[in-house]
């Protein structure tokens, strides 16, 4: 029996429309999804949602996270403040694939104002189906959480 992949999703007001479309896509493919908000286009602050998703992934309550804000930068930076989180800002499927293969990314961040829905879906699909290569990349990943 295959385990259903679970995904925590979140966004700010700028990412709301894209989040809703991607959520429907994920549910249609049989993924387990928890929506941490935002729940409308009313102005909100992206850290409030990035922290919730990052904590859920960090605590292994979910396999992956999906975050969106206008540029993708702020929500991505916030998620990456959490130990063990490797959030990757992606704007095309090749970058999303490499984020999984080489960086073992566990959160996909998307720039809602700068990506078309079809490209966002392509990024999401490849992100969720690509395996981490390990090998030489594992040593690099292990250096990310070192105290400076």
C-alpha positions, 0 to 999 in steps of 0.5 A: 500500500502506498502512503498518501503524500501529505502537503501543507500549503500557505500563502499571503493575499498575493498568493491566494488565487494561485494557492486555490488553483494548486490546492484543487490540482493536488486534491484531484491527484489524490494528495492529502492537503492542509491549507494553513491560509490565507483564506482570501485576498484581504491583506495579510503578512506572509510570515504568519503563514510561512511559519505555520507551514514550516513548523508542520514540515519541520515536525514531520506532520507533512511530507512537503510544504507549498508556499506562495507570496507575490515575489516568493522571496519573503515567504521563502526567506521566512520558511528557511529560518526553520532548522531542517527546512530547505525551501526553494524558490522556483519559477520553472520546472527545471529549477524545481527538479534540481531543488529536489535532486540536489538540495532535497528541498522540502518546501516549494515556494512560488512567486505568485505574481510572476508565474503562470498557473500552468508553469506553477503546476509543472513546478509542483508536479515535478517537485513532488515526484523527483527524488533526492539523488543523495551521494555528494549532495548529502554532504552539502545538505548536512552543512546547511544547518551548521551553526555559524 
